[in-house]
Amino acid sequence: MAKEKIIVGLTGNLGSGKSTVGGFLRELGAEVINADEIGHVVLKHVKDEIVKNFGKGILTPAGEIDRRALASRAFESKDSVEILNSIVKPHIIRMIDELVKNSGKRVVVVDGALIFEYNMENYFDYILYVYTPEEVSIERFMKRTGYPRKMAEKILSYQMPSSLKKKKADFIIENTGTVDDLKNRVIEIWKKISADP
């Protein structure tokens, strides 16, 4: 009997291009759930707990969480990163699980930078890891977010090293060529995943 649902984890360090890969997978027929967008929603639900741990300095004048200010505080140390993760992680995982279960698509992709860091690998049938060299990742991330290099390097330092993620992933997508190269690799992987009986 055909597998009812194929759950795919899509991960990559900051600036790797995984959102582009997610866009290709959506075009091919997958539902793509973005963990970062879920994170935005979760922050609103846990605002009081975040403020209690990181201070009122992380709020905008309107009283909302300023994600940049929160990142500056959270990435000061490994301990503060762990505090932030302990607050948001259970909510993010629960919301992902609800969205996956309610999806009408056969292939559901969860686009999330911290799949390995959250120890979620057993949740997925396949994990796709998008790789780009560290320097390229940092440059792209700085360009996209406007964060300074020091901040980008700090965030990257708290993510699991690429070498380890490559060993843990089912498929590695080297994002070092053209957009067409990237798309062709995604199509090749899609054929293997969607043929899963």
Secondary structure, DSSP 8 states (H G I E B T S, - for coil): ---S-EEEEEEESTTS-HHHHHHHHHHTT-EEEEHHHHHHHHHHHTHHHHHHHH-GGGB-TTSSB-HHHHHHHHTT-HHHHHHHHHHHHHHHHHHHHHHHHH--SSEEEEE-TTTTTTT-GGG-SEEEEEE--HHHHHHHHHHHH---HHHHHHHHHTS--HHHHHHH-SEEEE--S-HHHHHHHHHHHHHHHHT--
